[in-house]
Amino acid sequence: APETAWTSLWRFAHSRDVASRLSTEGRQRLNRLLPLILDLCSTQPDTDALLQRFLTLIEAVLGRANYLALLAENPPYLVRIARLLHSPWLAQELARFPILLDDVLSDTPVSPEHWPQTLAAQLQLAADMEERMDALRRFKNAEVLRLAAVFWTKQMPVETLLSQLSGLARLTLQTALDWAEAEMQRRHGNVRAGNGQVARFAVIAF
């Protein structure tokens, strides 16, 4: 549907974000990037939907000049992103959290057995509880997106995916639970059960 594609491109090129958020250098990078995307989309199934998802993603990273440079100068990354954008959910999540592009495109993903150490290292950089919670969210979102990308590109069976998602949930919840328990004790002291023993917190999930 060339008319639809042209309309989408025209609206994108004349959007307020493109007009106001791009420097001269950023516009030059965008001018190099868009023809690459068009060429790539023309070779893919579901061309129109893929083009629209690419435009939505590019709009999300307009304020991040390093991402435009990364994509414009590394066509193989565009091919990898195109495979992910065929998934409506992955396309939506990448547009919502464009900062996670780094994690999805990384050639050295974190293996699940190293999740605790990786998370602990990221949390050490946080100055307060709000930053720790942000770091935990980013870690969880990055790993969920990475697992989804690996599964979508048929590099992981569903049984492994479910097991690793459960492990990620367990680590994330345990981390948050420890914080919640410590904060409750700081504010209110220990909560006693009917038998006089300290009551335990629990998270029950399915």
trRosetta pair geometry for C-beta under 8 A, 3 or more apart (Angstrom, degrees):
i j d omega theta_ij theta_ji phi_ij phi_ji
1 4 3.9 18 127 23 119 119
1 5 6.3 143 94 -19 71 86
1 48 5.3 23 41 -85 108 140
2 5 5.5 -56 -145 39 36 112
2 6 6.1 38 157 -22 69 104
3 6 5.8 -53 -148 35 30 111
3 7 6.4 31 153 -20 63 105
4 7 5.7 -54 -150 35 31 112
4 8 6.5 32 153 -18 65 105
4 48 5.9 22 98 -141 130 128
5 8 5.7 -55 -150 36 32 111
5 9 6.3 29 154 -16 66 107
5 47 7.7 -28 -81 131 132 105
5 48 6.2 -118 -69 -117 91 80
5 51 5.7 15 -128 98 99 167
6 9 5.7 -57 -147 39 32 110
6 10 6.1 32 156 -22 67 107
7 10 5.8 -54 -144 35 29 111
7 11 6.3 27 158 -16 64 107
8 11 6.0 -58 -148 38 28 108
8 12 6.3 28 154 -19 64 109
8 51 6.5 115 93 123 150 113
8 52 5.8 -100 -141 -95 153 81
8 55 6.1 -166 161 -2 111 167
9 12 5.7 -56 -147 37 30 112
9 13 6.1 27 158 -18 66 109
9 34 7.6 102 -139 -168 109 131
9 55 7.5 -135 -92 -95 53 138
10 13 5.9 -57 -145 38 28 108
10 14 6.2 0 163 5 64 114
11 14 6.4 -73 -141 52 25 93
11 15 6.3 51 154 -61 64 93
12 15 5.6 -32 -151 -12 30 119
12 18 6.6 93 158 -39 61 141
12 55 5.0 -100 -90 -158 147 123
12 58 7.7 50 -166 80 134 121
12 59 6.9 -117 -138 -69 98 109
13 18 6.1 -116 -157 107 28 169
14 18 7.2 -8 -22 61 2 128
14 19 7.3 22 -166 -48 41 113
15 18 4.9 93 61 9 85 100
15 19 6.9 -156 94 -4 44 90
15 59 7.1 -12 83 -120 163 118
16 19 5.6 -64 -148 42 32 111
16 20 5.7 0 167 2 71 118
17 20 6.5 -71 -132 48 22 90
17 21 5.1 -16 -173 10 66 127
17 59 5.8 82 85 -156 155 89
17 62 5.3 122 156 51 111 164
18 21 7.1 -50 -97 45 14 90
18 22 5.9 -3 -164 -5 51 128
18 27 7.9 91 -178 -107 86 90
18 30 7.4 149 -139 178 103 171
18 59 7.9 -68 -53 -114 87 81
18 62 6.7 -118 -89 -130 54 145
19 22 7.6 -52 -116 30 1 98
21 26 7.7 -90 121 119 69 160
21 62 4.7 79 100 128 133 117
21 63 5.2 -74 -173 -79 127 77
22 26 3.9 -146 -156 99 81 121
22 27 4.7 105 141 -60 131 78
22 30 6.5 -40 -130 -11 148 139
22 62 6.1 -76 -66 -173 89 102
23 26 4.5 100 46 5 72 103
23 27 7.1 -132 93 -5 39 84
23 65 7.0 -7 27 -92 116 131
24 27 5.8 -52 -150 33 31 110
24 28 6.6 32 150 -19 63 103
25 28 5.6 -52 -151 34 35 113
25 29 6.6 36 151 -19 66 102
25 65 7.0 39 101 -149 109 131
26 29 5.6 -52 -151 35 35 111
26 30 6.4 36 151 -19 66 104
26 62 7.3 82 172 -170 134 70
26 65 5.2 -98 -90 -111 101 95
26 68 5.9 87 -147 57 78 163
27 30 5.5 -52 -147 37 35 113
27 31 6.3 39 151 -22 65 104
28 31 5.6 -51 -148 34 32 114
28 32 6.7 29 152 -15 63 102
29 32 5.8 -57 -154 37 35 108
29 33 6.1 31 151 -23 68 112
29 65 7.2 125 21 -159 157 77
29 68 4.3 96 121 139 136 114
29 69 5.6 -74 -128 -78 144 59
29 72 4.8 -140 -167 -15 84 160
30 33 5.4 -57 -141 37 33 112
30 34 6.2 35 165 -27 69 103
30 58 7.4 108 -129 179 98 127
30 62 7.9 16 -82 -122 130 85
30 68 6.2 -47 -65 -153 70 131
30 72 7.8 -97 -72 -76 21 130
31 34 6.6 -40 -134 24 25 108
31 35 7.9 22 166 -8 51 100
32 35 7.2 -68 -169 35 30 101
32 36 7.1 24 147 -14 63 114
32 72 4.6 73 93 -160 113 120
33 36 5.7 -67 -161 37 38 113
33 37 6.3 34 151 -20 74 107
33 58 7.1 154 123 -123 138 132
33 68 6.3 -102 -37 -162 151 80
33 71 5.7 50 -129 107 124 106
33 72 4.2 -82 -71 -89 91 90
34 37 5.5 -54 -147 36 36 112
34 38 6.3 37 156 -20 68 104
34 58 7.9 59 -85 -134 81 172
35 38 5.5 -52 -144 36 35 112
35 39 6.3 37 156 -19 67 103
36 39 5.9 -54 -149 36 29 110
36 40 6.3 27 153 -17 64 109
36 72 7.1 159 15 -132 145 54
36 75 5.8 -133 -158 -109 131 96
36 78 5.9 -167 139 -40 116 173
37 40 5.7 -58 -147 39 30 111
37 41 6.1 30 156 -20 67 107
37 51 7.2 113 146 -128 105 72
37 54 5.0 151 -162 162 130 152
37 58 7.6 -61 -65 -49 162 138
37 78 6.5 -133 -90 -154 67 133
38 41 5.8 -53 -143 36 29 109
38 42 6.4 33 157 -26 62 106
38 51 7.4 39 -107 -118 60 114
39 42 5.9 -57 -154 28 29 114
39 43 7.3 15 154 -11 60 106
40 43 6.3 -70 -163 36 34 103
40 44 6.6 26 149 -23 69 117
40 75 7.9 -180 -68 -161 123 94
40 78 5.6 -137 -56 137 165 121
40 79 6.7 -144 -138 -85 128 63
40 82 5.7 -137 154 -68 126 149
41 44 5.6 -67 -147 34 38 113
41 47 5.1 99 161 -154 90 82
41 50 5.1 173 -129 99 96 115
41 51 4.7 56 -144 -71 162 87
41 54 6.8 -106 -68 -1 122 147
41 82 7.5 -159 -82 -126 60 124
42 47 6.4 41 -105 -131 33 133
44 47 6.0 136 75 -93 80 67
44 50 5.3 -1 97 15 138 175
44 82 5.9 -131 -85 175 153 129
44 86 7.6 -138 178 -77 126 111
45 50 8.0 116 87 -30 46 133
45 86 7.6 52 74 -122 95 125
46 49 4.7 -32 164 43 104 114
46 50 5.6 114 104 -27 84 98
46 86 6.7 114 59 -131 134 88
47 50 5.8 -67 -148 39 27 111
47 51 6.2 27 159 -21 67 106
48 51 5.9 -53 -149 33 29 111
48 52 6.6 26 155 -16 63 106
49 52 5.8 -57 -151 37 32 110
49 53 6.4 30 153 -18 66 107
50 53 5.8 -57 -148 38 32 109
50 54 6.4 35 153 -21 65 104
50 82 6.4 35 -165 -150 125 89
50 85 5.8 101 -141 111 75 119
50 86 6.6 -14 -94 -84 103 68
51 54 5.6 -54 -150 34 31 113
51 55 6.4 30 153 -18 65 105
52 55 5.7 -54 -149 36 32 111
52 56 6.4 35 152 -20 65 104
53 56 5.6 -50 -146 35 34 113
53 57 6.4 34 154 -18 65 105
53 85 4.3 152 115 -171 136 115
53 88 8.0 -132 -95 -117 134 53
53 91 4.2 -58 -151 -148 128 138
53 95 7.7 -118 -161 -48 72 124
54 57 5.8 -58 -150 38 31 110
54 58 6.2 29 154 -18 67 107
54 81 7.7 99 -111 123 87 119
54 82 7.6 -7 -78 -97 114 77
54 85 6.3 23 -63 -148 69 172
55 58 5.7 -52 -142 38 32 110
55 59 6.3 37 155 -23 64 104
56 59 5.7 -52 -150 33 29 114
56 60 6.7 31 150 -22 61 104
56 91 7.1 70 73 168 130 102
56 95 4.9 -23 137 -108 104 142
57 60 5.6 -55 -155 31 34 113
57 61 6.7 9 156 -2 67 108
57 81 7.3 170 131 177 168 131
57 85 7.0 -89 -26 -98 141 124
57 91 7.1 -99 -55 -156 110 75
57 94 5.6 -5 -115 117 114 113
57 95 5.3 -105 -90 -84 60 82
57 98 6.9 136 -162 -105 74 106
58 61 6.1 -69 -148 46 33 96
58 62 6.8 65 150 -63 65 80
58 68 7.7 73 -150 -102 88 88
58 71 7.9 -127 -104 78 91 164
59 62 5.9 -17 -156 -26 35 115
59 95 7.8 22 65 -144 92 105
60 94 7.7 151 66 130 154 68
60 95 4.7 178 -40 -154 150 63
60 96 7.7 -69 -131 -40 148 13
60 98 4.4 167 127 -50 114 131
61 64 4.8 -66 -166 49 77 109
61 67 4.1 -89 -177 95 133 147
61 68 6.5 168 122 -53 108 74
61 98 4.7 -168 -73 -178 88 152
61 101 7.3 8 -86 -15 138 151
62 68 7.5 49 -125 -60 38 123
64 67 4.3 47 106 7 112 113
64 68 7.1 155 94 -12 65 82
64 98 6.9 -172 18 117 145 129
64 99 8.0 170 -82 -88 159 69
65 68 5.7 -55 -154 36 41 111
65 69 6.3 39 151 -18 71 106
66 69 5.6 -55 -149 39 34 112
66 70 6.2 42 151 -27 66 105
67 70 5.4 -48 -144 32 34 116
67 71 6.4 24 160 -12 66 106
67 98 6.8 6 -115 160 169 118
67 101 6.3 81 -130 64 119 154
68 71 6.2 -61 -148 41 28 103
68 72 5.9 22 159 -16 66 115
69 72 5.9 -59 -137 41 27 107
69 73 5.8 3 170 -1 65 119
70 73 6.7 -77 -145 46 16 95
70 74 5.9 -29 172 21 59 122
70 77 6.6 -30 147 63 90 173
71 74 6.5 -77 -126 54 21 85
71 77 5.8 -119 -115 94 60 125
71 78 6.0 91 -164 -71 90 90
71 81 7.6 -12 -122 -4 113 153
74 77 4.2 52 111 0 111 115
74 78 7.5 159 103 -15 66 79
75 78 5.3 -48 -157 27 49 116
75 79 6.9 51 149 -21 71 96
76 79 5.5 -48 -155 30 43 114
76 80 6.6 41 150 -17 68 102
77 80 5.6 -55 -152 38 37 111
77 81 6.2 36 151 -18 69 106
77 105 5.7 14 -136 -136 106 133
78 81 5.6 -54 -145 39 33 110
78 82 6.2 41 153 -27 65 103
79 82 5.7 -49 -149 29 30 115
79 83 7.0 34 152 -21 61 99
80 83 5.9 -50 -159 27 35 112
80 84 7.0 26 148 -12 64 105
80 105 6.5 118 98 -116 143 82
81 84 5.6 -60 -155 39 39 109
81 85 6.0 37 151 -23 73 108
81 94 7.7 134 -149 -166 98 165
81 101 7.8 -3 -100 -139 118 104
81 104 8.0 87 -100 115 75 130
81 105 7.6 -21 -64 -80 90 108
82 85 5.7 -54 -140 36 32 111
82 86 7.1 47 156 -32 60 92
83 86 6.3 -45 -167 11 32 114
83 152 7.5 143 143 119 90 108
83 153 5.6 47 146 -98 134 106
84 87 6.1 -55 -177 30 50 106
84 90 4.6 -118 176 139 89 142
84 91 7.3 153 128 -66 78 62
84 94 6.8 94 126 -40 129 145
84 104 6.8 24 -84 178 166 141
84 149 5.4 -23 -107 -124 118 98
84 152 6.5 93 -121 90 63 147
84 153 7.5 -44 -75 -51 71 106
85 90 6.8 -123 -89 98 29 103
85 91 4.6 73 -143 -91 66 103
85 94 7.4 -76 -87 42 80 146
86 91 8.0 158 26 -46 13 115
86 152 7.9 159 72 170 94 123
87 90 3.9 62 81 17 118 109
87 91 6.3 177 86 -14 59 83
87 148 7.5 -173 123 157 163 109
87 152 5.1 -66 -47 -135 144 145
88 91 5.6 -57 -147 37 30 114
88 92 6.3 31 156 -21 65 107
89 92 5.7 -55 -150 35 31 111
89 93 6.3 24 156 -15 66 108
89 148 7.2 -106 108 -174 117 145
90 93 5.8 -56 -142 40 32 108
90 94 6.1 32 159 -19 67 107
90 145 7.2 114 -133 -150 82 84
90 148 5.9 -179 -86 126 100 123
90 149 6.4 109 -129 -85 136 75
90 152 6.2 -42 -38 -39 146 167
91 94 6.1 -56 -145 37 26 108
91 95 6.5 23 157 -15 61 109
92 95 6.0 -62 -152 39 28 108
92 96 6.3 24 153 -17 65 110
93 96 5.5 -55 -143 39 33 111
93 97 6.1 -22 172 30 69 103
93 100 7.4 -40 144 63 95 148
93 141 7.8 -175 -170 -170 113 99
93 145 5.6 -169 132 -105 137 110
93 148 7.6 76 41 66 158 156
94 97 6.9 -77 -130 65 22 68
94 98 6.4 57 169 -100 64 57
94 100 6.8 -122 -118 74 60 104
94 101 6.5 74 -152 -78 100 82
94 104 7.2 -35 -102 -5 110 161
94 145 7.4 124 -73 -153 72 134
95 98 6.8 6 -139 -63 24 89
97 100 4.5 40 123 -3 108 117
97 141 5.7 -146 -136 155 174 140
97 145 7.3 -134 77 -54 130 151
98 101 5.7 -5 -178 -21 62 112
99 102 6.9 -27 169 10 55 106
99 138 7.5 -46 103 -139 129 114
100 103 5.0 -46 -166 35 69 114
100 104 6.1 66 139 -21 84 101
100 138 7.8 -167 -81 -160 92 78
100 141 6.1 -106 -82 126 139 102
100 142 5.1 -166 -131 -104 101 72
100 145 5.2 66 157 53 144 162
101 104 5.8 -60 -146 40 35 108
101 105 5.9 15 163 -6 71 115
102 105 6.4 -71 -144 47 21 98
102 106 6.3 44 154 -53 62 98
103 106 5.6 -34 -151 -3 30 120
103 109 7.7 73 -178 -117 75 82
103 142 4.0 178 -81 -160 175 107
103 143 7.8 -91 174 -62 143 40
103 145 6.6 94 92 78 122 115
103 146 5.5 -90 145 -63 105 112
104 145 5.9 -69 -73 133 106 111
104 146 6.0 -158 -98 -94 58 67
104 149 5.2 130 -143 -46 100 165
106 109 5.8 130 92 -73 110 60
106 146 7.9 -27 44 -113 109 125
109 146 5.7 146 -136 -175 125 139
109 150 7.8 -16 -53 -62 176 129
110 114 5.4 -126 -170 86 89 110
110 115 6.3 109 138 -85 123 60
110 118 5.0 0 -139 -58 148 166
110 143 7.2 -62 65 -100 116 102
110 146 8.0 91 39 86 82 170
111 114 5.2 76 63 15 78 104
111 115 7.9 -107 102 -35 43 75
112 115 5.4 -17 -157 -22 46 117
112 164 5.3 -127 -75 -133 141 97
112 167 5.5 50 -166 103 130 149
112 168 7.4 -97 -125 -60 101 82
114 117 5.4 -57 -166 47 70 110
114 118 5.5 72 136 -26 88 106
115 118 5.7 -63 -142 41 29 110
115 119 6.0 26 164 -17 68 109
115 143 7.1 38 -118 -105 116 154
115 167 7.3 143 24 136 156 108
115 168 6.9 -141 -136 -104 159 71
115 171 5.6 -87 126 -80 130 178
116 119 6.0 -58 -145 39 26 108
116 120 6.2 27 157 -20 64 109
116 171 6.4 -136 -79 -135 76 126
117 120 5.7 -54 -144 37 30 112
117 121 6.4 31 156 -21 64 105
118 121 5.9 -55 -152 33 29 110
118 122 6.6 25 153 -15 64 106
118 139 7.3 150 119 -139 101 120
119 122 5.8 -58 -150 38 33 109
119 123 6.2 31 154 -19 68 108
119 135 8.0 128 -159 138 70 102
119 136 7.3 47 -157 -113 111 69
119 139 5.3 80 -110 -165 89 164
119 171 6.8 166 -8 157 161 125
119 175 6.9 -101 153 -82 142 153
120 123 5.7 -56 -145 37 31 110
120 124 6.6 41 154 -30 63 101
121 124 5.8 -47 -154 22 32 116
121 125 7.6 31 151 -19 58 99
122 125 6.1 -55 -167 25 39 111
122 126 7.7 45 141 -29 64 99
122 135 4.9 171 141 -176 104 120
122 138 7.7 -141 174 79 146 111
122 139 5.9 163 67 -70 160 120
123 126 5.5 -42 -162 13 49 118
123 132 5.4 43 -146 -135 91 91
123 135 5.5 163 -92 102 56 144
123 136 7.2 35 -88 -62 104 82
123 175 7.9 -149 -73 -160 149 131
125 131 7.9 -112 108 150 70 125
125 135 7.1 147 66 -101 95 146
126 131 3.6 170 -152 112 93 104
126 132 4.2 149 113 -70 163 63
126 134 7.5 157 -116 54 121 91
126 135 5.1 -111 -61 -11 124 139
127 131 5.3 69 37 22 69 154
128 131 5.4 95 52 15 64 100
128 132 7.1 -118 108 -6 34 93
129 132 5.4 -55 -146 36 35 114
129 133 6.3 35 156 -20 68 102
129 179 7.0 129 -140 -163 106 128
129 183 7.9 66 -121 -82 152 127
130 133 5.9 -52 -150 35 31 109
130 134 6.5 32 151 -18 63 105
131 134 5.5 -50 -146 37 36 114
131 135 6.2 38 153 -21 66 104
132 135 5.6 -53 -147 36 32 112
132 136 6.4 34 152 -20 65 104
132 179 7.3 166 115 -101 136 145
133 136 5.6 -51 -147 35 33 112
133 137 6.4 35 153 -19 65 103
133 176 7.9 67 -118 -111 84 96
133 179 7.9 -179 -76 129 88 172
134 137 5.7 -53 -149 36 32 111
134 138 6.3 29 154 -18 65 107
135 138 5.8 -54 -146 37 31 110
135 139 6.3 34 154 -21 64 106
136 139 5.7 -54 -148 36 30 112
136 140 6.3 27 156 -16 65 108
136 172 6.5 123 180 -143 103 84
136 175 6.0 -175 -122 110 129 137
136 176 6.7 132 162 -67 162 91
137 140 5.9 -59 -147 40 29 108
137 141 6.0 24 158 -16 67 110
138 141 5.8 -55 -140 40 29 108
138 142 6.0 31 159 -22 64 109
139 142 5.9 -58 -147 35 25 110
139 143 6.4 15 160 -12 63 110
139 172 7.7 180 94 -98 105 98
140 143 6.2 -63 -148 39 27 104
140 144 6.2 26 157 -18 65 109
140 168 6.6 127 -135 167 75 109
140 172 4.9 55 -93 -104 123 140
141 144 5.9 -55 -144 37 29 110
141 145 6.2 25 158 -16 65 110
142 145 6.0 -61 -149 39 27 108
142 146 6.2 26 154 -20 65 109
143 146 5.5 -51 -141 37 33 112
143 147 6.2 34 158 -18 66 104
143 168 5.3 -175 115 -126 136 138
144 147 5.9 -57 -149 38 28 109
144 148 6.3 28 153 -19 64 108
144 165 7.2 63 -117 -121 79 92
144 168 6.9 170 -69 127 74 158
145 148 5.6 -54 -146 37 31 113
145 149 6.3 33 154 -22 65 105
146 149 5.7 -54 -148 34 30 112
146 150 6.5 29 154 -17 64 105
147 150 5.8 -54 -148 37 32 109
147 151 6.2 28 155 -16 66 108
147 156 7.4 -74 -161 65 70 165
147 161 6.0 128 171 -140 108 83
147 164 5.8 -174 -120 104 135 127
147 165 6.3 166 128 -71 163 83
147 168 7.5 -118 -26 -22 149 151
148 151 5.8 -58 -146 40 30 109
148 152 6.0 32 156 -23 67 109
149 152 5.7 -52 -141 35 28 112
149 153 6.4 12 163 -4 63 110
150 153 6.4 -67 -148 46 25 98
150 155 4.8 -86 -171 71 77 112
150 156 4.7 52 130 -9 105 125
150 161 7.9 -180 87 -95 100 97
151 154 7.7 35 175 -75 36 26
151 155 7.4 -99 -78 53 21 69
151 156 4.9 -65 -87 66 64 108
151 158 7.1 74 -146 -96 121 58
151 161 4.7 41 -88 -93 132 139
156 160 5.1 -116 -174 82 96 124
156 161 5.4 113 125 -60 120 90
157 160 5.1 93 62 9 78 101
157 161 7.1 -140 101 -7 40 90
158 161 5.2 -53 -147 36 39 118
158 162 6.2 38 157 -21 71 102
159 162 6.1 -53 -148 34 29 107
159 163 6.5 28 154 -17 62 108
160 163 5.7 -57 -148 38 32 112
160 164 6.2 24 158 -14 68 109
161 164 6.1 -64 -148 40 26 104
161 165 6.2 26 157 -18 65 109
162 165 5.7 -53 -143 37 30 111
162 166 6.4 32 155 -20 63 106
163 166 5.8 -57 -153 35 29 111
163 167 6.5 28 151 -18 64 106
164 167 5.5 -49 -147 36 37 114
164 168 6.3 39 153 -20 66 103
165 168 5.6 -52 -147 36 32 112
165 169 6.4 35 153 -20 65 104
166 169 5.7 -52 -147 36 32 112
166 170 6.3 36 153 -23 64 105
167 170 5.6 -52 -147 33 31 114
167 171 6.5 28 156 -15 65 105
168 171 5.9 -56 -148 38 31 108
168 172 6.2 27 156 -17 66 110
169 172 5.8 -59 -144 40 29 109
169 173 5.9 22 162 -14 67 112
169 205 6.9 -130 158 101 132 148
170 173 6.2 -60 -142 41 23 105
170 174 6.1 22 160 -19 62 111
171 174 5.9 -57 -143 37 26 109
171 175 6.4 27 158 -21 62 108
172 175 5.9 -58 -153 34 27 111
172 176 6.5 18 155 -10 64 109
173 176 5.8 -59 -146 43 32 106
173 177 5.8 37 155 -26 68 110
173 203 5.1 -142 175 90 128 163
173 205 7.0 -141 -87 -1 162 146
174 177 5.5 -53 -141 36 29 115
174 178 6.5 35 157 -23 63 101
175 178 6.1 -53 -155 29 28 110
175 179 6.9 24 150 -14 61 105
176 179 5.7 -56 -154 37 37 112
176 180 6.2 36 151 -20 69 107
177 180 5.6 -54 -145 37 32 111
177 181 6.2 31 157 -19 66 106
177 201 5.9 174 -169 114 103 134
177 203 5.7 -113 -82 -22 130 123
178 181 5.9 -55 -145 37 28 109
178 182 6.3 26 157 -16 63 108
179 182 5.9 -60 -148 39 29 108
179 183 6.2 25 156 -17 66 109
180 183 5.8 -57 -145 38 29 109
180 184 6.3 29 156 -20 65 106
180 201 6.8 141 96 -141 111 165
181 184 5.8 -53 -146 35 30 110
181 185 6.4 27 156 -15 63 107
181 201 5.1 -126 -84 0 108 142
182 185 5.9 -58 -149 39 30 109
182 186 6.3 34 152 -23 64 106
183 186 5.6 -51 -147 33 33 114
183 187 6.4 22 157 -11 65 108
184 187 6.0 -63 -148 43 29 103
184 188 5.8 -35 176 36 68 110
184 191 7.4 -31 147 -22 125 112
184 201 7.9 138 30 -67 150 128
185 188 7.0 -80 -118 61 20 68
185 189 6.2 16 -156 -150 60 16
185 190 6.0 15 -122 -72 97 57
188 191 7.1 24 114 -63 122 86
190 198 4.7 -63 -173 -123 129 105
190 199 7.6 152 173 30 81 73
191 198 7.1 90 68 -160 53 64
191 199 4.4 -45 100 39 98 121
192 196 5.9 -22 -170 -146 120 32
192 197 7.0 139 -152 73 73 24
192 198 6.5 -60 -103 -100 55 39
192 199 6.4 123 -178 -21 7 92
193 196 7.1 -36 70 32 70 19
193 197 5.2 -9 40 65 112 77
193 198 7.3 43 -4 115 91 11
193 199 4.5 131 -57 -80 86 84
